[in-house]
Structures are given as C-alpha cells and as structure tokens.
Amino acid sequence: MLAGRFAQVMEFLSLLLIVFGIFALCQSFSQGLYSHGLAILFLGWVGYTIWSHRKPVRPNIAEGNPQKTIDGRPPLEVTIAGGLGNDQSETSL
C-alpha cells in the first residue's frame, strides 16, 4: 500500500493534467497541442479516478501506533451487554 502523501501528490498532479487537457482543447495557437488535448484530459481523468479512490493508509497497531480518528481522538469502543440466551457476558466490537 502506498503512503498517503504520495497518493495526495498524484491526485493533485492528475487534477493539473485535467486542467492542462482542457487548456489544450481550448487554445488556438498549436495544432499539435490541440490534437493531443483529449488524450491528456483522459489520462488526467483516469489518474484522478484511480488516486482518489485509494484506501486510506492506517497505522499498524502492532507497531505501537494507536489508531486515531480524523480529529485525533482514539476510536470509540462499543460494548454490547447480553448476547444470545441467558449468557450475560459482554462482547466488545
């Protein structure tokens, strides 16, 4: 799995490629740039689709890095009392 910062940079570069592809299609001074504009736009779109749908990188708990939510707090632990039948033990999710 790739680092989160690398994926953010690739996502930003894909956005720049999309903007450049739109510029290439709208400009009127270079036939070569115009003829490749749609391919540039398509590559930027595919790159953005790939990099924006990646799974976020989570720290490994076994290495001593506790999981945290986006705002820096530890995640909630839900405990369900009871269960099936008369067993009154607690189950942690």
Buried (B, 14 or more C-beta within 10 A) or exposed (E): EEEEEEBEEBBEBBBEBBEBBBEBBEEEEEEEBBEBBEEBBEBBBEBBEEBEEBEEEEEEEEEEEEEEEEEEEEEEEEEEEEEEEEEEEEEEE
